[in-house]
Amino acid sequence: MRSPVYMNVPLLQNMADYYNVPIPEDAQVTRKSTGSAGSKIGIDKGLVASRDTGRSSELVEVFETRLRPVRLLNDVVDHISRETSGVDLTLNPDASVVHREPIIVEGVISPSPATKAAEYLEPMIPQLMEQAAAGATEMKLDQARFISSFSRNERSSNPKAYLIDPADRIEKFVVILRSDNLVGEEVSLEDILGEMTVFGLVEKVVRERSMISLEKYLLPGMNRSLRRLLPDPVIADMLEKLSDTLKEDIDPEDLHVPGPAYVIDVAAIFA
């Protein structure tokens, strides 16, 4: 039994439908009880008054049992593994990865440089946009606002980019995750870091000498039009100042993942 910390239930349902895996439905159990009463008035154990008229009565009770999405996850993974409908890199590390096919990959999950920087920059977006709208070519991080922005401890629903580094592959695997799909309020995206197994669909194949940009995950929640107000020199200056503040080097080149690489549409993550 796989115990997930992250599940995209709509994607699992779509995969179940495509691969003809029965989706666990809500079940109803009906129980009938029949009784008869006498001719005198009495009070039963439930303190409900009843009159015995010599007629029988039938009570119908309906119980609902709801099956958990974890059952759906296990059914889909087991079916795909049996039917060899996808690629399981935990069993065959050298297998070819094909676009839009199911995949199971095991490796160390870590935040991409874009998401690592976004953790600090996301609360500062209003301040950055004020400066960009005023025509600033250099960003000034207000240290007081920078520090106070982390006291709110809010669970952001913006997508974040993470990297999987399998032990037996040279390629990078990119996954885009949302906190909305975490299993349980007590689970955070920090709980998916480290050695994990990822199940999903291969959404994109990045060939050698190509790359995928993760720049849009640097400033999550900001649409393309707003991001255009921050040209490359401004972003480079912003990352340089952030590096100085955090005492950690963040290079603009790290916002791109070179091929060969794969982007996975994640259905579930489990240990």
HELIX and SHEET records of a PDB file:
HELIX    1   1 VAL A    9  TYR A   18  1                                  10    
HELIX    2   2 PRO A   69  GLU A   83  1                                  15    
HELIX    3   3 PRO A  113  LEU A  121  1                                   9    
HELIX    4   4 GLU A  122  MET A  124  5                                   3    
HELIX    5   5 ILE A  125  ALA A  133  1                                   9    
HELIX    6   6 GLN A  143  SER A  148  1                                   6    
HELIX    7   7 SER A  149  SER A  151  5                                   3    
HELIX    8   8 SER A  179  ASN A  181  5                                   3    
HELIX    9   9 LEU A  189  ILE A  192  5                                   4    
HELIX   10  10 GLU A  215  TYR A  217  5                                   3    
HELIX   11  11 ARG A  224  ARG A  227  1                                   4    
HELIX   12  12 ASP A  232  LEU A  246  1                                  15    
HELIX   13  13 PRO A  252  LEU A  255  5                                   4    
SHEET    1   A 6 PRO A   4  MET A   7  0                                        
SHEET    2   A 6 ALA A 261  PHE A 270 -1                                        
SHEET    3   A 6 LYS A 172  LEU A 177  1                                        
SHEET    4   A 6 LYS A 160  ASP A 165 -1                                        
SHEET    5   A 6 PRO A 102  PRO A 111 -1                                        
SHEET    6   A 6 VAL A  87  ASP A  88  1                                        
SHEET    1   B 3 PRO A   4  MET A   7  0                                        
SHEET    2   B 3 ALA A 261  PHE A 270 -1                                        
SHEET    3   B 3 GLY A 194  VAL A 206 -1                                        
SHEET    1   C 2 ALA A  27  SER A  36  0                                        
SHEET    2   C 2 SER A  56  THR A  65 -1                                        
SHEET    1   D 2 ILE A  41  ILE A  43  0                                        
SHEET    2   D 2 ALA A  49  ARG A  51 -1                                        
SHEET    1   E 2 MET A 211  SER A 213  0                                        
SHEET    2   E 2 HIS A 256  PRO A 258 -1                                        
END                                                                             
